[in-house]
Amino acid sequence: MDATVEALRAETELAATTDDGHRAWVIRDSLAKLDPGVADELRARLAGIRRQAGAPSTSEGALTAARFGGLPDPTAYPEPPLT
């Protein structure tokens, strides 16, 4: 639990310093599982940070997935013949 709290604190700081509403939303989703004092601390730090409609995701996973966007669409090629 200690490692989880420290990771959430680090992500909370990142969300707060970059005004990252996506990240704040994910953190808020975890608060019910935390000690109430820690949850209150993180909730207060995230106050006023909201997701913006149409804003792209800021997760590392989304950034990695976006790199695959330049690959050719496999449905654009004909099915290879069965021989």
PDB file of N, CA, C and O in Angstrom:
ATOM      1  N   MET A   1       0.817  -1.193   0.000  1.00  0.00           N
ATOM      2  CA  MET A   1       0.000   0.000   0.000  1.00  0.00           C
ATOM      3  C   MET A   1       0.867   1.266   0.000  1.00  0.00           C
ATOM      4  O   MET A   1       0.524   2.264  -0.634  1.00  0.00           O
ATOM      5  N   ASP A   2       1.984   1.208   0.714  1.00  0.00           N
ATOM      6  CA  ASP A   2       2.867   2.383   0.762  1.00  0.00           C
ATOM      7  C   ASP A   2       3.374   2.756  -0.630  1.00  0.00           C
ATOM      8  O   ASP A   2       3.413   3.935  -0.986  1.00  0.00           O
ATOM      9  N   ALA A   3       3.762   1.756  -1.413  1.00  0.00           N
ATOM     10  CA  ALA A   3       4.252   2.024  -2.767  1.00  0.00           C
ATOM     11  C   ALA A   3       3.143   2.598  -3.641  1.00  0.00           C
ATOM     12  O   ALA A   3       3.391   3.470  -4.473  1.00  0.00           O
ATOM     13  N   THR A   4       1.929   2.112  -3.451  1.00  0.00           N
ATOM     14  CA  THR A   4       0.786   2.611  -4.224  1.00  0.00           C
ATOM     15  C   THR A   4       0.517   4.071  -3.890  1.00  0.00           C
ATOM     16  O   THR A   4       0.289   4.887  -4.783  1.00  0.00           O
ATOM     17  N   VAL A   5       0.544   4.395  -2.621  1.00  0.00           N
ATOM     18  CA  VAL A   5       0.311   5.780  -2.188  1.00  0.00           C
ATOM     19  C   VAL A   5       1.395   6.694  -2.748  1.00  0.00           C
ATOM     20  O   VAL A   5       1.095   7.789  -3.223  1.00  0.00           O
ATOM     21  N   GLU A   6       2.640   6.260  -2.697  1.00  0.00           N
ATOM     22  CA  GLU A   6       3.726   7.092  -3.231  1.00  0.00           C
ATOM     23  C   GLU A   6       3.583   7.290  -4.733  1.00  0.00           C
ATOM     24  O   GLU A   6       3.827   8.384  -5.243  1.00  0.00           O
ATOM     25  N   ALA A   7       3.189   6.237  -5.443  1.00  0.00           N
ATOM     26  CA  ALA A   7       2.968   6.373  -6.888  1.00  0.00           C
ATOM     27  C   ALA A   7       1.824   7.334  -7.168  1.00  0.00           C
ATOM     28  O   ALA A   7       1.918   8.154  -8.081  1.00  0.00           O
ATOM     29  N   LEU A   8       0.751   7.249  -6.404  1.00  0.00           N
ATOM     30  CA  LEU A   8      -0.377   8.162  -6.594  1.00  0.00           C
ATOM     31  C   LEU A   8       0.005   9.602  -6.246  1.00  0.00           C
ATOM     32  O   LEU A   8      -0.461  10.540  -6.892  1.00  0.00           O
ATOM     33  N   ARG A   9       0.837   9.776  -5.245  1.00  0.00           N
ATOM     34  CA  ARG A   9       1.313  11.132  -4.924  1.00  0.00           C
ATOM     35  C   ARG A   9       2.136  11.700  -6.080  1.00  0.00           C
ATOM     36  O   ARG A   9       1.982  12.869  -6.436  1.00  0.00           O
ATOM     37  N   ALA A  10       3.002  10.883  -6.663  1.00  0.00           N
ATOM     38  CA  ALA A  10       3.819  11.345  -7.790  1.00  0.00           C
ATOM     39  C   ALA A  10       2.932  11.686  -8.986  1.00  0.00           C
ATOM     40  O   ALA A  10       3.145  12.706  -9.640  1.00  0.00           O
ATOM     41  N   GLU A  11       1.947  10.849  -9.276  1.00  0.00           N
ATOM     42  CA  GLU A  11       1.031  11.116 -10.387  1.00  0.00           C
ATOM     43  C   GLU A  11       0.158  12.338 -10.103  1.00  0.00           C
ATOM     44  O   GLU A  11      -0.189  13.083 -11.019  1.00  0.00           O
ATOM     45  N   THR A  12      -0.191  12.540  -8.843  1.00  0.00           N
ATOM     46  CA  THR A  12      -0.969  13.717  -8.461  1.00  0.00           C
ATOM     47  C   THR A  12      -0.162  14.983  -8.701  1.00  0.00           C
ATOM     48  O   THR A  12      -0.698  15.969  -9.207  1.00  0.00           O
ATOM     49  N   GLU A  13       1.118  14.971  -8.346  1.00  0.00           N
ATOM     50  CA  GLU A  13       1.974  16.134  -8.595  1.00  0.00           C
ATOM     51  C   GLU A  13       2.084  16.411 -10.089  1.00  0.00           C
ATOM     52  O   GLU A  13       2.035  17.563 -10.521  1.00  0.00           O
ATOM     53  N   LEU A  14       2.232  15.354 -10.869  1.00  0.00           N
ATOM     54  CA  LEU A  14       2.321  15.517 -12.316  1.00  0.00           C
ATOM     55  C   LEU A  14       1.014  16.096 -12.865  1.00  0.00           C
ATOM     56  O   LEU A  14       1.035  17.005 -13.695  1.00  0.00           O
ATOM     57  N   ALA A  15      -0.103  15.578 -12.408  1.00  0.00           N
ATOM     58  CA  ALA A  15      -1.400  16.093 -12.856  1.00  0.00           C
ATOM     59  C   ALA A  15      -1.576  17.557 -12.460  1.00  0.00           C
ATOM     60  O   ALA A  15      -2.074  18.363 -13.246  1.00  0.00           O
ATOM     61  N   ALA A  16      -1.168  17.893 -11.251  1.00  0.00           N
ATOM     62  CA  ALA A  16      -1.341  19.261 -10.758  1.00  0.00           C
ATOM     63  C   ALA A  16      -0.432  20.245 -11.490  1.00  0.00           C
ATOM     64  O   ALA A  16      -0.855  21.357 -11.805  1.00  0.00           O
ATOM     65  N   THR A  17       0.796  19.852 -11.760  1.00  0.00           N
ATOM     66  CA  THR A  17       1.726  20.786 -12.402  1.00  0.00           C
ATOM     67  C   THR A  17       1.474  20.943 -13.897  1.00  0.00           C
ATOM     68  O   THR A  17       1.873  21.941 -14.498  1.00  0.00           O
ATOM     69  N   THR A  18       0.805  19.948 -14.500  1.00  0.00           N
ATOM     70  CA  THR A  18       0.535  20.018 -15.946  1.00  0.00           C
ATOM     71  C   THR A  18      -0.941  20.257 -16.257  1.00  0.00           C
ATOM     72  O   THR A  18      -1.333  20.302 -17.423  1.00  0.00           O
ATOM     73  N   ASP A  19      -1.758  20.409 -15.217  1.00  0.00           N
ATOM     74  CA  ASP A  19      -3.203  20.595 -15.376  1.00  0.00           C
ATOM     75  C   ASP A  19      -3.804  19.459 -16.216  1.00  0.00           C
ATOM     76  O   ASP A  19      -4.607  19.689 -17.120  1.00  0.00           O
ATOM     77  N   ASP A  20      -3.398  18.249 -15.896  1.00  0.00           N
ATOM     78  CA  ASP A  20      -3.786  17.050 -16.639  1.00  0.00           C
ATOM     79  C   ASP A  20      -5.065  16.453 -16.063  1.00  0.00           C
ATOM     80  O   ASP A  20      -5.034  15.694 -15.095  1.00  0.00           O
ATOM     81  N   GLY A  21      -6.169  16.806 -16.667  1.00  0.00           N
ATOM     82  CA  GLY A  21      -7.463  16.320 -16.196  1.00  0.00           C
ATOM     83  C   GLY A  21      -7.665  14.838 -16.378  1.00  0.00           C
ATOM     84  O   GLY A  21      -8.341  14.204 -15.568  1.00  0.00           O
ATOM     85  N   HIS A  22      -7.090  14.266 -17.429  1.00  0.00           N
ATOM     86  CA  HIS A  22      -7.209  12.817 -17.620  1.00  0.00           C
ATOM     87  C   HIS A  22      -6.550  12.070 -16.471  1.00  0.00           C
ATOM     88  O   HIS A  22      -7.128  11.143 -15.904  1.00  0.00           O
ATOM     89  N   ARG A  23      -5.340  12.481 -16.137  1.00  0.00           N
ATOM     90  CA  ARG A  23      -4.603  11.837 -15.051  1.00  0.00           C
ATOM     91  C   ARG A  23      -5.319  12.045 -13.718  1.00  0.00           C
ATOM     92  O   ARG A  23      -5.401  11.122 -12.907  1.00  0.00           O
ATOM     93  N   ALA A  24      -5.830  13.235 -13.490  1.00  0.00           N
ATOM     94  CA  ALA A  24      -6.552  13.517 -12.248  1.00  0.00           C
ATOM     95  C   ALA A  24      -7.789  12.642 -12.127  1.00  0.00           C
ATOM     96  O   ALA A  24      -8.112  12.175 -11.035  1.00  0.00           O
ATOM     97  N   TRP A  25      -8.480  12.416 -13.229  1.00  0.00           N
ATOM     98  CA  TRP A  25      -9.683  11.584 -13.231  1.00  0.00           C
ATOM     99  C   TRP A  25      -9.351  10.156 -12.794  1.00  0.00           C
ATOM    100  O   TRP A  25     -10.074   9.565 -11.993  1.00  0.00           O
ATOM    101  N   VAL A  26      -8.259   9.607 -13.323  1.00  0.00           N
ATOM    102  CA  VAL A  26      -7.854   8.248 -12.965  1.00  0.00           C
ATOM    103  C   VAL A  26      -7.461   8.187 -11.490  1.00  0.00           C
ATOM    104  O   VAL A  26      -7.809   7.230 -10.797  1.00  0.00           O
ATOM    105  N   ILE A  27      -6.748   9.184 -11.010  1.00  0.00           N
ATOM    106  CA  ILE A  27      -6.348   9.213  -9.604  1.00  0.00           C
ATOM    107  C   ILE A  27      -7.575   9.292  -8.712  1.00  0.00           C
ATOM    108  O   ILE A  27      -7.674   8.562  -7.725  1.00  0.00           O
ATOM    109  N   ARG A  28      -8.507  10.169  -9.049  1.00  0.00           N
ATOM    110  CA  ARG A  28      -9.726  10.295  -8.237  1.00  0.00           C
ATOM    111  C   ARG A  28     -10.488   8.976  -8.167  1.00  0.00           C
ATOM    112  O   ARG A  28     -11.123   8.675  -7.156  1.00  0.00           O
ATOM    113  N   ASP A  29     -10.427   8.196  -9.230  1.00  0.00           N
ATOM    114  CA  ASP A  29     -11.119   6.914  -9.269  1.00  0.00           C
ATOM    115  C   ASP A  29     -10.550   5.938  -8.235  1.00  0.00           C
ATOM    116  O   ASP A  29     -11.242   5.006  -7.826  1.00  0.00           O
ATOM    117  N   SER A  30      -9.317   6.138  -7.813  1.00  0.00           N
ATOM    118  CA  SER A  30      -8.678   5.241  -6.845  1.00  0.00           C
ATOM    119  C   SER A  30      -8.862   5.684  -5.392  1.00  0.00           C
ATOM    120  O   SER A  30      -8.553   4.917  -4.481  1.00  0.00           O
ATOM    121  N   LEU A  31      -9.347   6.877  -5.157  1.00  0.00           N
ATOM    122  CA  LEU A  31      -9.366   7.438  -3.805  1.00  0.00           C
ATOM    123  C   LEU A  31     -10.209   6.648  -2.816  1.00  0.00           C
ATOM    124  O   LEU A  31      -9.894   6.632  -1.626  1.00  0.00           O
ATOM    125  N   ALA A  32     -11.260   5.999  -3.268  1.00  0.00           N
ATOM    126  CA  ALA A  32     -12.126   5.234  -2.366  1.00  0.00           C
ATOM    127  C   ALA A  32     -11.390   4.064  -1.713  1.00  0.00           C
ATOM    128  O   ALA A  32     -11.803   3.584  -0.657  1.00  0.00           O
ATOM    129  N   LYS A  33     -10.312   3.609  -2.328  1.00  0.00           N
ATOM    130  CA  LYS A  33      -9.559   2.464  -1.797  1.00  0.00           C
ATOM    131  C   LYS A  33      -8.463   2.877  -0.821  1.00  0.00           C
ATOM    132  O   LYS A  33      -7.812   2.019  -0.224  1.00  0.00           O
ATOM    133  N   LEU A  34      -8.254   4.175  -0.653  1.00  0.00           N
ATOM    134  CA  LEU A  34      -7.150   4.664   0.179  1.00  0.00           C
ATOM    135  C   LEU A  34      -7.617   5.057   1.569  1.00  0.00           C
ATOM    136  O   LEU A  34      -8.808   5.229   1.826  1.00  0.00           O
ATOM    137  N   ASP A  35      -6.646   5.191   2.451  1.00  0.00           N
ATOM    138  CA  ASP A  35      -6.904   5.739   3.781  1.00  0.00           C
ATOM    139  C   ASP A  35      -7.553   7.116   3.598  1.00  0.00           C
ATOM    140  O   ASP A  35      -7.097   7.894   2.761  1.00  0.00           O
ATOM    141  N   PRO A  36      -8.607   7.433   4.361  1.00  0.00           N
ATOM    142  CA  PRO A  36      -9.302   8.710   4.171  1.00  0.00           C
ATOM    143  C   PRO A  36      -8.400   9.940   4.250  1.00  0.00           C
ATOM    144  O   PRO A  36      -8.627  10.910   3.527  1.00  0.00           O
ATOM    145  N   GLY A  37      -7.392   9.922   5.102  1.00  0.00           N
ATOM    146  CA  GLY A  37      -6.488  11.066   5.209  1.00  0.00           C
ATOM    147  C   GLY A  37      -5.680  11.267   3.933  1.00  0.00           C
ATOM    148  O   GLY A  37      -5.512  12.395   3.470  1.00  0.00           O
ATOM    149  N   VAL A  38      -5.185  10.181   3.371  1.00  0.00           N
ATOM    150  CA  VAL A  38      -4.422  10.256   2.124  1.00  0.00           C
ATOM    151  C   VAL A  38      -5.341  10.680   0.985  1.00  0.00           C
ATOM    152  O   VAL A  38      -4.974  11.509   0.152  1.00  0.00           O
ATOM    153  N   ALA A  39      -6.545  10.100   0.959  1.00  0.00           N
ATOM    154  CA  ALA A  39      -7.504  10.451  -0.090  1.00  0.00           C
ATOM    155  C   ALA A  39      -7.832  11.937  -0.045  1.00  0.00           C
ATOM    156  O   ALA A  39      -7.901  12.593  -1.084  1.00  0.00           O
ATOM    157  N   ASP A  40      -8.032  12.462   1.145  1.00  0.00           N
ATOM    158  CA  ASP A  40      -8.327  13.899   1.279  1.00  0.00           C
ATOM    159  C   ASP A  40      -7.156  14.761   0.804  1.00  0.00           C
ATOM    160  O   ASP A  40      -7.358  15.794   0.166  1.00  0.00           O
ATOM    161  N   GLU A  41      -5.936  14.331   1.118  1.00  0.00           N
ATOM    162  CA  GLU A  41      -4.736  15.058   0.691  1.00  0.00           C
ATOM    163  C   GLU A  41      -4.662  15.123  -0.842  1.00  0.00           C
ATOM    164  O   GLU A  41      -4.435  16.188  -1.417  1.00  0.00           O
ATOM    165  N   LEU A  42      -4.854  13.979  -1.486  1.00  0.00           N
ATOM    166  CA  LEU A  42      -4.774  13.939  -2.942  1.00  0.00           C
ATOM    167  C   LEU A  42      -5.932  14.693  -3.589  1.00  0.00           C
ATOM    168  O   LEU A  42      -5.745  15.415  -4.568  1.00  0.00           O
ATOM    169  N   ARG A  43      -7.117  14.521  -3.038  1.00  0.00           N
ATOM    170  CA  ARG A  43      -8.297  15.216  -3.562  1.00  0.00           C
ATOM    171  C   ARG A  43      -8.100  16.730  -3.508  1.00  0.00           C
ATOM    172  O   ARG A  43      -8.457  17.439  -4.449  1.00  0.00           O
ATOM    173  N   ALA A  44      -7.537  17.220  -2.416  1.00  0.00           N
ATOM    174  CA  ALA A  44      -7.298  18.662  -2.276  1.00  0.00           C
ATOM    175  C   ALA A  44      -6.283  19.150  -3.312  1.00  0.00           C
ATOM    176  O   ALA A  44      -6.437  20.235  -3.873  1.00  0.00           O
ATOM    177  N   ARG A  45      -5.257  18.354  -3.562  1.00  0.00           N
ATOM    178  CA  ARG A  45      -4.230  18.758  -4.536  1.00  0.00           C
ATOM    179  C   ARG A  45      -4.788  18.772  -5.960  1.00  0.00           C
ATOM    180  O   ARG A  45      -4.321  19.536  -6.805  1.00  0.00           O
ATOM    181  N   LEU A  46      -5.790  17.926  -6.224  1.00  0.00           N
ATOM    182  CA  LEU A  46      -6.391  17.836  -7.553  1.00  0.00           C
ATOM    183  C   LEU A  46      -7.578  18.780  -7.752  1.00  0.00           C
ATOM    184  O   LEU A  46      -8.191  18.800  -8.819  1.00  0.00           O
ATOM    185  N   ALA A  47      -7.895  19.556  -6.727  1.00  0.00           N
ATOM    186  CA  ALA A  47      -9.058  20.454  -6.806  1.00  0.00           C
ATOM    187  C   ALA A  47      -8.946  21.375  -8.016  1.00  0.00           C
ATOM    188  O   ALA A  47      -7.921  22.021  -8.232  1.00  0.00           O
ATOM    189  N   GLY A  48     -10.010  21.422  -8.791  1.00  0.00           N
ATOM    190  CA  GLY A  48     -10.077  22.323  -9.929  1.00  0.00           C
ATOM    191  C   GLY A  48      -9.479  21.781 -11.218  1.00  0.00           C
ATOM    192  O   GLY A  48      -9.595  22.423 -12.262  1.00  0.00           O
ATOM    193  N   ILE A  49      -8.846  20.626 -11.172  1.00  0.00           N
ATOM    194  CA  ILE A  49      -8.265  20.032 -12.387  1.00  0.00           C
ATOM    195  C   ILE A  49      -9.312  19.121 -12.998  1.00  0.00           C
ATOM    196  O   ILE A  49      -9.747  18.155 -12.371  1.00  0.00           O
ATOM    197  N   ARG A  50      -9.714  19.426 -14.214  1.00  0.00           N
ATOM    198  CA  ARG A  50     -10.775  18.668 -14.889  1.00  0.00           C
ATOM    199  C   ARG A  50     -10.339  18.295 -16.293  1.00  0.00           C
ATOM    200  O   ARG A  50      -9.505  18.966 -16.902  1.00  0.00           O
ATOM    201  N   ARG A  51     -10.919  17.212 -16.796  1.00  0.00           N
ATOM    202  CA  ARG A  51     -10.680  16.819 -18.190  1.00  0.00           C
ATOM    203  C   ARG A  51     -11.325  17.841 -19.103  1.00  0.00           C
ATOM    204  O   ARG A  51     -12.390  18.379 -18.799  1.00  0.00           O
ATOM    205  N   GLN A  52     -10.682  18.100 -20.207  1.00  0.00           N
ATOM    206  CA  GLN A  52     -11.195  19.028 -21.209  1.00  0.00           C
ATOM    207  C   GLN A  52     -11.764  18.221 -22.367  1.00  0.00           C
ATOM    208  O   GLN A  52     -11.118  17.298 -22.864  1.00  0.00           O
ATOM    209  N   ALA A  53     -12.963  18.565 -22.792  1.00  0.00           N
ATOM    210  CA  ALA A  53     -13.583  17.871 -23.911  1.00  0.00           C
ATOM    211  C   ALA A  53     -12.678  17.942 -25.139  1.00  0.00           C
ATOM    212  O   ALA A  53     -12.205  19.016 -25.512  1.00  0.00           O
ATOM    213  N   GLY A  54     -12.448  16.809 -25.752  1.00  0.00           N
ATOM    214  CA  GLY A  54     -11.632  16.769 -26.955  1.00  0.00           C
ATOM    215  C   GLY A  54     -10.135  16.745 -26.721  1.00  0.00           C
ATOM    216  O   GLY A  54      -9.364  16.605 -27.671  1.00  0.00           O
ATOM    217  N   ALA A  55      -9.711  16.878 -25.478  1.00  0.00           N
ATOM    218  CA  ALA A  55      -8.272  16.858 -25.189  1.00  0.00           C
ATOM    219  C   ALA A  55      -7.744  15.437 -25.362  1.00  0.00           C
ATOM    220  O   ALA A  55      -8.405  14.487 -24.943  1.00  0.00           O
ATOM    221  N   PRO A  56      -6.586  15.273 -25.961  1.00  0.00           N
ATOM    222  CA  PRO A  56      -6.045  13.925 -26.151  1.00  0.00           C
ATOM    223  C   PRO A  56      -5.614  13.317 -24.821  1.00  0.00           C
ATOM    224  O   PRO A  56      -5.314  14.026 -23.861  1.00  0.00           O
ATOM    225  N   SER A  57      -5.590  12.007 -24.790  1.00  0.00           N
ATOM    226  CA  SER A  57      -5.124  11.305 -23.607  1.00  0.00           C
ATOM    227  C   SER A  57      -3.651  11.624 -23.376  1.00  0.00           C
ATOM    228  O   SER A  57      -2.901  11.850 -24.326  1.00  0.00           O
ATOM    229  N   THR A  58      -3.247  11.639 -22.123  1.00  0.00           N
ATOM    230  CA  THR A  58      -1.864  11.967 -21.788  1.00  0.00           C
ATOM    231  C   THR A  58      -1.114  10.792 -21.183  1.00  0.00           C
ATOM    232  O   THR A  58       0.004  10.959 -20.698  1.00  0.00           O
ATOM    233  N   SER A  59      -1.711   9.610 -21.205  1.00  0.00           N
ATOM    234  CA  SER A  59      -1.047   8.455 -20.600  1.00  0.00           C
ATOM    235  C   SER A  59       0.110   7.976 -21.464  1.00  0.00           C
ATOM    236  O   SER A  59       0.133   8.199 -22.675  1.00  0.00           O
ATOM    237  N   GLU A  60       1.060   7.323 -20.831  1.00  0.00           N
ATOM    238  CA  GLU A  60       2.188   6.747 -21.564  1.00  0.00           C
ATOM    239  C   GLU A  60       1.683   5.709 -22.557  1.00  0.00           C
ATOM    240  O   GLU A  60       2.205   5.603 -23.667  1.00  0.00           O
ATOM    241  N   GLY A  61       0.668   4.944 -22.161  1.00  0.00           N
ATOM    242  CA  GLY A  61       0.106   3.940 -23.058  1.00  0.00           C
ATOM    243  C   GLY A  61      -0.492   4.568 -24.306  1.00  0.00           C
ATOM    244  O   GLY A  61      -0.312   4.047 -25.407  1.00  0.00           O
ATOM    245  N   ALA A  62      -1.197   5.675 -24.149  1.00  0.00           N
ATOM    246  CA  ALA A  62      -1.796   6.348 -25.302  1.00  0.00           C
ATOM    247  C   ALA A  62      -0.719   6.909 -26.222  1.00  0.00           C
ATOM    248  O   ALA A  62      -0.871   6.884 -27.443  1.00  0.00           O
ATOM    249  N   LEU A  63       0.367   7.414 -25.643  1.00  0.00           N
ATOM    250  CA  LEU A  63       1.463   7.929 -26.460  1.00  0.00           C
ATOM    251  C   LEU A  63       2.133   6.810 -27.251  1.00  0.00           C
ATOM    252  O   LEU A  63       2.495   6.989 -28.414  1.00  0.00           O
ATOM    253  N   THR A  64       2.295   5.659 -26.611  1.00  0.00           N
ATOM    254  CA  THR A  64       2.880   4.510 -27.303  1.00  0.00           C
ATOM    255  C   THR A  64       1.959   4.037 -28.416  1.00  0.00           C
ATOM    256  O   THR A  64       2.417   3.770 -29.527  1.00  0.00           O
ATOM    257  N   ALA A  65       0.662   3.931 -28.130  1.00  0.00           N
ATOM    258  CA  ALA A  65      -0.301   3.492 -29.140  1.00  0.00           C
ATOM    259  C   ALA A  65      -0.346   4.459 -30.316  1.00  0.00           C
ATOM    260  O   ALA A  65      -0.514   4.033 -31.459  1.00  0.00           O
ATOM    261  N   ALA A  66      -0.199   5.746 -30.054  1.00  0.00           N
ATOM    262  CA  ALA A  66      -0.247   6.737 -31.125  1.00  0.00           C
ATOM    263  C   ALA A  66       0.905   6.551 -32.109  1.00  0.00           C
ATOM    264  O   ALA A  66       0.786   6.897 -33.284  1.00  0.00           O
ATOM    265  N   ARG A  67       2.002   6.013 -31.632  1.00  0.00           N
ATOM    266  CA  ARG A  67       3.141   5.764 -32.524  1.00  0.00           C
ATOM    267  C   ARG A  67       2.805   4.713 -33.582  1.00  0.00           C
ATOM    268  O   ARG A  67       3.423   4.681 -34.646  1.00  0.00           O
ATOM    269  N   PHE A  68       1.830   3.857 -33.290  1.00  0.00           N
ATOM    270  CA  PHE A  68       1.426   2.831 -34.244  1.00  0.00           C
ATOM    271  C   PHE A  68       0.464   3.387 -35.285  1.00  0.00           C
ATOM    272  O   PHE A  68       0.155   2.703 -36.260  1.00  0.00           O
ATOM    273  N   GLY A  69      -0.011   4.597 -35.101  1.00  0.00           N
ATOM    274  CA  GLY A  69      -0.970   5.198 -36.023  1.00  0.00           C
ATOM    275  C   GLY A  69      -0.449   5.347 -37.434  1.00  0.00           C
ATOM    276  O   GLY A  69      -1.242   5.399 -38.374  1.00  0.00           O
ATOM    277  N   GLY A  70       0.852   5.417 -37.613  1.00  0.00           N
ATOM    278  CA  GLY A  70       1.426   5.584 -38.932  1.00  0.00           C
ATOM    279  C   GLY A  70       1.593   4.279 -39.703  1.00  0.00           C
ATOM    280  O   GLY A  70       2.015   4.285 -40.859  1.00  0.00           O
ATOM    281  N   LEU A  71       1.263   3.169 -39.063  1.00  0.00           N
ATOM    282  CA  LEU A  71       1.396   1.887 -39.753  1.00  0.00           C
ATOM    283  C   LEU A  71       0.285   1.739 -40.779  1.00  0.00           C
ATOM    284  O   LEU A  71      -0.795   2.305 -40.610  1.00  0.00           O
ATOM    285  N   PRO A  72       0.537   0.990 -41.832  1.00  0.00           N
ATOM    286  CA  PRO A  72      -0.514   0.809 -42.848  1.00  0.00           C
ATOM    287  C   PRO A  72      -1.692   0.027 -42.277  1.00  0.00           C
ATOM    288  O   PRO A  72      -1.530  -0.827 -41.404  1.00  0.00           O
ATOM    289  N   ASP A  73      -2.860   0.334 -42.782  1.00  0.00           N
ATOM    290  CA  ASP A  73      -4.079  -0.357 -42.357  1.00  0.00           C
ATOM    291  C   ASP A  73      -4.088  -1.742 -42.999  1.00  0.00           C
ATOM    292  O   ASP A  73      -4.115  -1.845 -44.225  1.00  0.00           O
ATOM    293  N   PRO A  74      -4.066  -2.808 -42.200  1.00  0.00           N
ATOM    294  CA  PRO A  74      -4.000  -4.150 -42.788  1.00  0.00           C
ATOM    295  C   PRO A  74      -5.247  -4.515 -43.586  1.00  0.00           C
ATOM    296  O   PRO A  74      -5.192  -5.414 -44.426  1.00  0.00           O
ATOM    297  N   THR A  75      -6.360  -3.845 -43.347  1.00  0.00           N
ATOM    298  CA  THR A  75      -7.579  -4.152 -44.104  1.00  0.00           C
ATOM    299  C   THR A  75      -7.527  -3.573 -45.510  1.00  0.00           C
ATOM    300  O   THR A  75      -8.375  -3.894 -46.342  1.00  0.00           O
ATOM    301  N   ALA A  76      -6.547  -2.727 -45.784  1.00  0.00           N
ATOM    302  CA  ALA A  76      -6.436  -2.112 -47.110  1.00  0.00           C
ATOM    303  C   ALA A  76      -5.731  -3.021 -48.106  1.00  0.00           C
ATOM    304  O   ALA A  76      -5.647  -2.690 -49.289  1.00  0.00           O
ATOM    305  N   TYR A  77      -5.226  -4.153 -47.651  1.00  0.00           N
ATOM    306  CA  TYR A  77      -4.514  -5.075 -48.529  1.00  0.00           C
ATOM    307  C   TYR A  77      -5.385  -6.293 -48.822  1.00  0.00           C
ATOM    308  O   TYR A  77      -6.125  -6.750 -47.951  1.00  0.00           O
ATOM    309  N   PRO A  78      -5.302  -6.819 -50.041  1.00  0.00           N
ATOM    310  CA  PRO A  78      -6.097  -7.998 -50.351  1.00  0.00           C
ATOM    311  C   PRO A  78      -5.635  -9.209 -49.551  1.00  0.00           C
ATOM    312  O   PRO A  78      -4.481  -9.296 -49.130  1.00  0.00           O
ATOM    313  N   GLU A  79      -6.533 -10.112 -49.360  1.00  0.00           N
ATOM    314  CA  GLU A  79      -6.220 -11.353 -48.648  1.00  0.00           C
ATOM    315  C   GLU A  79      -5.205 -12.134 -49.495  1.00  0.00           C
ATOM    316  O   GLU A  79      -5.401 -12.280 -50.701  1.00  0.00           O
ATOM    317  N   PRO A  80      -4.140 -12.631 -48.891  1.00  0.00           N
ATOM    318  CA  PRO A  80      -3.187 -13.403 -49.680  1.00  0.00           C
ATOM    319  C   PRO A  80      -3.834 -14.702 -50.171  1.00  0.00           C
ATOM    320  O   PRO A  80      -4.719 -15.243 -49.507  1.00  0.00           O
ATOM    321  N   PRO A  81      -3.411 -15.185 -51.290  1.00  0.00           N
ATOM    322  CA  PRO A  81      -4.014 -16.430 -51.802  1.00  0.00           C
ATOM    323  C   PRO A  81      -3.644 -17.618 -50.928  1.00  0.00           C
ATOM    324  O   PRO A  81      -2.552 -17.681 -50.364  1.00  0.00           O
ATOM    325  N   LEU A  82      -4.565 -18.548 -50.829  1.00  0.00           N
ATOM    326  CA  LEU A  82      -4.296 -19.793 -50.122  1.00  0.00           C
ATOM    327  C   LEU A  82      -3.734 -20.784 -51.138  1.00  0.00           C
ATOM    328  O   LEU A  82      -4.372 -21.074 -52.150  1.00  0.00           O
ATOM    329  N   THR A  83      -2.586 -21.279 -50.873  1.00  0.00           N
ATOM    330  CA  THR A  83      -1.992 -22.227 -51.829  1.00  0.00           C
ATOM    331  C   THR A  83      -1.684 -23.538 -51.200  1.00  0.00           C
ATOM    332  O   THR A  83      -1.182 -24.441 -51.869  1.00  0.00           O
TER     333      THR A  83
END
